[in-house]
Amino acid sequence: MGPLRGQRSGDSRKRGGTTNSRAIDSGAHAESLAAVFLIARGLAIVARNFRTRLGEIDVIARERGTLVFVEVRKRRSDAYGGAAASITAGKRARLIATAQMYLATLRHEPPCRFDAVLIDGATPPQIEWHRDIFAVD
């Protein structure tokens, strides 16, 4: 049986065997906010929630000739380092591997970069856009 509607396959946000639907809704809302934010700044959204067995990329966008892989992070507070601190070395490795699988579907490989859109839990949400958050060798 596959994931329920609105549920992500392999979602790690589970507690006691049940899906934490509030976390899923919050993540989807954060990704929608990020997409609108990026569109308003001139990027074209190419894909959302690109999933492979290796991981997921929240948003894939194009800025002029550059393909932009975007990680969206939302945190309610800075108690555990905030949204930026939640992008660990393991998460970066999964993003790179997933991006490589996406690039393998294209005829030619365009210039690429990895960005992060960080959303903290203020009302209204505070959104930060960090470009080129790490280099790939």
C-alpha positions as a Python dict, from the first residue, in 0.01 Angstrom:
ca = {
    (1, 'M'): (0, 0, 0),
    (2, 'G'): (142, 338, -101),
    (3, 'P'): (142, 662, 93),
    (4, 'L'): (-187, 827, 177),
    (5, 'R'): (-287, 1135, -18),
    (6, 'G'): (-65, 1421, 92),
    (7, 'Q'): (175, 1186, 269),
    (8, 'R'): (531, 1156, 152),
    (9, 'S'): (670, 813, 83),
    (10, 'G'): (927, 728, 347),
    (11, 'D'): (825, 1025, 560),
    (12, 'S'): (1037, 1027, 873),
    (13, 'R'): (797, 1244, 1066),
    (14, 'K'): (612, 963, 1241),
    (15, 'R'): (537, 922, 1606),
    (16, 'G'): (420, 601, 1763),
    (17, 'G'): (342, 439, 1427),
    (18, 'T'): (108, 715, 1311),
    (19, 'T'): (189, 992, 1070),
    (20, 'N'): (227, 1338, 1217),
    (21, 'S'): (-10, 1508, 972),
    (22, 'R'): (50, 1852, 1124),
    (23, 'A'): (421, 1825, 1037),
    (24, 'I'): (337, 1715, 682),
    (25, 'D'): (90, 2002, 637),
    (26, 'S'): (344, 2245, 783),
    (27, 'G'): (616, 2117, 548),
    (28, 'A'): (391, 2140, 244),
    (29, 'H'): (289, 2492, 348),
    (30, 'A'): (654, 2593, 390),
    (31, 'E'): (737, 2454, 44),
    (32, 'S'): (446, 2650, -107),
    (33, 'L'): (564, 2969, 66),
    (34, 'A'): (915, 2908, -67),
    (35, 'A'): (790, 2851, -423),
    (36, 'V'): (587, 3174, -420),
    (37, 'F'): (886, 3358, -269),
    (38, 'L'): (1120, 3232, -544),
    (39, 'I'): (873, 3304, -825),
    (40, 'A'): (839, 3662, -698),
    (41, 'R'): (1217, 3692, -733),
    (42, 'G'): (1221, 3579, -1093),
    (43, 'L'): (1284, 3204, -1069),
    (44, 'A'): (1074, 2955, -1265),
    (45, 'I'): (968, 2644, -1076),
    (46, 'V'): (1062, 2331, -1272),
    (47, 'A'): (956, 2064, -1019),
    (48, 'R'): (846, 2021, -659),
    (49, 'N'): (910, 1724, -432),
    (50, 'F'): (1137, 1536, -672),
    (51, 'R'): (1182, 1198, -500),
    (52, 'T'): (1419, 910, -555),
    (53, 'R'): (1522, 617, -339),
    (54, 'L'): (1814, 835, -227),
    (55, 'G'): (1619, 1137, -110),
    (56, 'E'): (1399, 1427, -204),
    (57, 'I'): (1452, 1777, -337),
    (58, 'D'): (1181, 2017, -225),
    (59, 'V'): (1196, 2260, -518),
    (60, 'I'): (1385, 2259, -847),
    (61, 'A'): (1389, 2597, -1016),
    (62, 'R'): (1559, 2775, -1302),
    (63, 'E'): (1721, 3115, -1274),
    (64, 'R'): (1825, 3225, -1621),
    (65, 'G'): (2043, 2937, -1739),
    (66, 'T'): (2115, 2790, -1395),
    (67, 'L'): (1928, 2497, -1245),
    (68, 'V'): (1867, 2559, -875),
    (69, 'F'): (1805, 2276, -627),
    (70, 'V'): (1629, 2424, -325),
    (71, 'E'): (1606, 2278, 24),
    (72, 'V'): (1320, 2429, 226),
    (73, 'R'): (1359, 2425, 602),
    (74, 'K'): (1106, 2541, 858),
    (75, 'R'): (1164, 2566, 1228),
    (76, 'R'): (934, 2700, 1497),
    (77, 'S'): (1223, 2841, 1697),
    (78, 'D'): (1602, 2867, 1713),
    (79, 'A'): (1612, 2638, 2018),
    (80, 'Y'): (1801, 2369, 1824),
    (81, 'G'): (1996, 2598, 1594),
    (82, 'G'): (1715, 2715, 1368),
    (83, 'A'): (1642, 2615, 1012),
    (84, 'A'): (1995, 2659, 873),
    (85, 'A'): (2150, 2430, 1134),
    (86, 'S'): (1911, 2152, 1034),
    (87, 'I'): (2086, 2101, 696),
    (88, 'T'): (2338, 1842, 809),
    (89, 'A'): (2624, 1678, 619),
    (90, 'G'): (2402, 1373, 569),
    (91, 'K'): (2123, 1586, 427),
    (92, 'R'): (2370, 1757, 190),
    (93, 'A'): (2491, 1415, 68),
    (94, 'R'): (2130, 1306, 0),
    (95, 'L'): (2059, 1633, -184),
    (96, 'I'): (2364, 1587, -406),
    (97, 'A'): (2279, 1224, -484),
    (98, 'T'): (1919, 1312, -565),
    (99, 'A'): (2026, 1607, -781),
    (100, 'Q'): (2261, 1377, -974),
    (101, 'M'): (1969, 1144, -1045),
    (102, 'Y'): (1761, 1439, -1167),
    (103, 'L'): (2045, 1561, -1390),
    (104, 'A'): (2074, 1213, -1541),
    (105, 'T'): (1723, 1261, -1686),
    (106, 'L'): (1830, 1569, -1885),
    (107, 'R'): (1985, 1578, -2231),
    (108, 'H'): (2261, 1813, -2119),
    (109, 'E'): (2375, 1925, -1777),
    (110, 'P'): (2322, 2297, -1714),
    (111, 'P'): (2512, 2497, -1453),
    (112, 'C'): (2368, 2410, -1111),
    (113, 'R'): (2368, 2531, -755),
    (114, 'F'): (2212, 2442, -423),
    (115, 'D'): (2009, 2704, -237),
    (116, 'A'): (1815, 2700, 87),
    (117, 'V'): (1498, 2882, 177),
    (118, 'L'): (1476, 2907, 553),
    (119, 'I'): (1144, 2980, 717),
    (120, 'D'): (1128, 3048, 1087),
    (121, 'G'): (810, 3034, 1288),
    (122, 'A'): (737, 3403, 1333),
    (123, 'T'): (401, 3551, 1238),
    (124, 'P'): (422, 3648, 959),
    (125, 'P'): (688, 3393, 864),
    (126, 'Q'): (1042, 3523, 827),
    (127, 'I'): (1191, 3392, 502),
    (128, 'E'): (1561, 3391, 421),
    (129, 'W'): (1705, 3284, 86),
    (130, 'H'): (2060, 3153, 90),
    (131, 'R'): (2217, 3101, -252),
    (132, 'D'): (2488, 2852, -330),
    (133, 'I'): (2489, 2700, 20),
    (134, 'F'): (2757, 2443, -60),
    (135, 'A'): (2989, 2346, -341),
    (136, 'V'): (2996, 2009, -513),
    (137, 'D'): (3334, 1877, -623),
}
